[in-house]
Amino acid sequence: MSTPIKVAVVYYSSTGTIAEVSKQIAQYAEKAGAEVRLLKAAELAPRSAIEANAAWAANAAATADVPEATPGDIEWADAVIFGSPTRFGNIASQLKQFIDTLGGLWAQGKLADKVYSGFTSSATTHGGQESTLLALYTSFHHFGGVVVAPGYTDPAKFADGNPYGTSHVDAQGNNPVDQTTREAARVQAERVVRITTALKAGLAAS
């Protein structure tokens, strides 16, 4: 039996939407046969800001046992799926700060030839979801990585409507993660595992 590919799901979530989507993606990647690490980016906001928002405080408590991502986790992985809420059409500063710690690995060429993908959420429809994922993918090109977006490769993607990655509109917490988003997460996770498996086998044979 071949060794399973290794997938790191690295996310930042304030009030819990991205944390929930990340769990779905991690579970579907495991079901597809991958070895998975579910990891979060370190929080940068002051405790006072977190405690002033009930949903933020609740999510911080609920995810306290999720390990914080390290550069070593990215080196370990064959594929990395990053998740971030939209922040003015871009990724959250917490996830960006983590990505900025990967310079040492980048300089050694250790970020290249891995598969990368991304997912996001916003409060409103068209609230910067696609621009957030495209901004995230810019980093992957600098890594020398292989960007694997879900595209419209499954009927479920016509329901969620975002070919760049799984995305969810949470309406300021009023729209919980639903079946449409879960199906989009499944398509993305399975595609990442499938393409990574094929890529790793091809690189090993070359």
C-alpha positions in Angstrom: 0.0 0.0 0.0 1.4 3.4 -1.0 2.2 6.0 1.7 -0.7 8.5 2.0 0.0 12.1 1.0 0.3 14.7 3.7 -2.1 17.7 3.8 -1.8 20.7 6.1 -5.0 22.7 6.5 -3.9 26.1 7.9 -6.5 28.7 8.8 -7.3 31.9 10.6 -10.8 32.4 12.0 -12.1 35.1 14.3 -15.8 34.2 14.9 -15.8 30.6 13.7 -16.9 30.3 10.1 -13.5 29.6 8.7 -12.8 27.2 11.6 -15.9 25.2 10.7 -15.0 25.1 7.0 -11.5 24.1 7.8 -12.8 21.1 9.8 -14.9 20.0 6.9 -12.0 20.2 4.5 -9.7 18.3 6.8 -12.3 15.6 7.3 -12.9 15.2 3.6 -9.1 15.1 2.9 -8.8 12.3 5.5 -11.7 10.4 3.9 -9.9 10.7 0.6 -6.9 8.9 2.1 -4.6 11.8 3.2 -2.7 12.2 6.4 -4.0 15.6 7.7 -2.8 18.2 10.2 -5.5 20.8 11.1 -3.7 24.0 12.2 -4.5 27.6 13.0 -2.5 30.8 12.6 -1.5 32.6 15.8 -3.9 35.3 17.0 -2.5 38.8 16.8 -5.4 40.8 18.2 -5.4 41.9 21.9 -7.4 39.9 24.4 -9.6 42.9 25.1 -10.7 43.0 21.4 -11.5 39.3 21.5 -13.4 39.5 24.8 -15.5 42.4 23.5 -17.0 40.2 20.8 -19.0 37.2 22.1 -18.6 35.1 18.9 -14.9 35.8 18.7 -14.4 34.8 22.4 -16.5 31.7 21.9 -14.5 30.6 18.9 -11.2 31.3 20.7 -12.3 29.0 23.5 -13.7 26.3 21.1 -10.5 26.1 19.1 -8.0 26.4 22.0 -6.8 22.9 21.4 -6.1 23.4 17.7 -2.3 23.6 17.3 -0.7 26.7 15.9 0.9 26.3 12.6 4.7 26.3 12.3 7.0 26.5 9.2 7.8 22.8 10.0 4.2 21.9 9.3 4.5 23.4 5.8 7.8 21.6 5.2 6.1 18.3 6.2 3.2 18.7 3.9 2.8 17.6 0.3 -0.2 20.0 0.0 -1.3 23.0 2.0 -4.8 24.4 2.0 -5.0 27.8 3.5 -8.2 29.4 4.8 -8.9 33.0 5.8 -11.9 35.3 6.1 -12.0 38.3 3.7 -10.4 41.5 5.1 -11.1 44.3 2.7 -10.7 41.9 -0.2 -7.5 40.4 1.1 -6.5 37.7 3.6 -6.5 38.4 7.4 -3.3 39.8 8.8 -2.9 36.8 11.1 -2.6 34.4 8.2 -0.4 36.8 6.3 1.9 37.1 9.3 2.3 33.3 9.3 3.0 33.2 5.5 5.7 35.8 6.1 7.5 33.5 8.4 8.1 31.0 5.6 10.9 33.0 4.0 13.5 30.6 5.2 11.8 27.6 3.6 11.3 29.6 0.4 15.0 30.5 0.3 15.9 26.8 0.5 13.4 25.9 -2.2 11.3 23.9 0.3 8.0 25.5 -0.6 8.3 24.6 -4.3 6.6 21.7 -6.0 3.9 21.4 -3.3 0.2 21.7 -4.1 -1.6 24.8 -2.6 -5.2 25.8 -2.5 -7.4 28.2 -0.5 -10.8 28.9 1.0 -12.5 31.9 2.4 -15.7 33.6 3.8 -17.2 37.0 3.9 -20.1 38.7 5.6 -21.8 39.7 2.3 -22.3 38.2 -1.1 -19.5 39.3 -3.4 -17.8 40.7 -0.3 -14.2 40.1 -1.6 -14.2 36.3 -1.7 -12.6 36.0 -5.1 -10.1 38.8 -4.6 -9.0 37.3 -1.3 -8.3 33.9 -2.9 -6.5 35.5 -5.9 -4.4 37.5 -3.5 -3.5 34.4 -1.5 -2.7 32.5 -4.7 -0.1 35.2 -5.6 2.0 33.9 -2.8 1.8 30.4 -4.1 3.2 31.5 -7.4 6.2 33.0 -5.6 6.7 29.7 -3.7 7.0 27.8 -7.0 3.9 25.8 -5.9 1.2 24.2 -7.9 -2.1 25.9 -7.5 -5.0 23.5 -7.4 -8.4 25.4 -7.4 -11.6 23.4 -7.6 -12.8 25.1 -10.7 -16.2 23.9 -12.1 -15.2 20.3 -12.0 -18.2 19.0 -10.1 -21.9 19.9 -10.2 -21.7 21.1 -6.6 -19.5 24.0 -7.7 -22.3 25.5 -9.7 -24.2 25.8 -6.4 -21.5 27.5 -4.5 -20.4 29.4 -7.6 -16.7 30.0 -6.8 -14.2 28.3 -9.0 -11.3 29.7 -7.0 -12.0 27.9 -3.8 -14.6 27.1 -1.2 -16.3 30.2 0.1 -19.2 31.0 2.4 -21.4 34.1 3.1 -22.0 34.1 6.8 -24.1 37.3 7.0 -22.4 38.5 10.2 -22.9 35.0 11.8 -26.5 34.6 10.8 -25.8 32.0 8.0 -24.1 28.9 9.5 -22.0 26.7 7.3 -24.6 24.8 5.2 -24.7 21.8 2.9 -23.7 23.9 -0.2 -20.5 24.9 1.5 -19.8 21.4 2.8 -20.2 20.0 -0.7 -17.8 22.7 -2.0 -15.3 21.7 0.7 -15.6 18.1 -0.3 -14.9 18.8 -4.0 -11.9 20.9 -3.1 -10.4 18.5 -0.6 -10.8 15.5 -2.9 -9.4 17.3 -5.8 -6.3 18.5 -3.8 -5.7 14.9 -2.6 -6.2 13.5 -6.1 -3.9 16.0 -7.9 -1.3 15.8 -5.1 -1.2 12.1 -5.3 -0.7 12.1 -9.0 2.0 14.9 -8.8 3.9 13.1 -6.1 3.9 9.9 -8.1 5.1 11.7 -11.2 7.9 13.5 -9.4 9.0 10.2 -7.8 9.1 8.5 -11.2 11.0 11.3 -12.9 
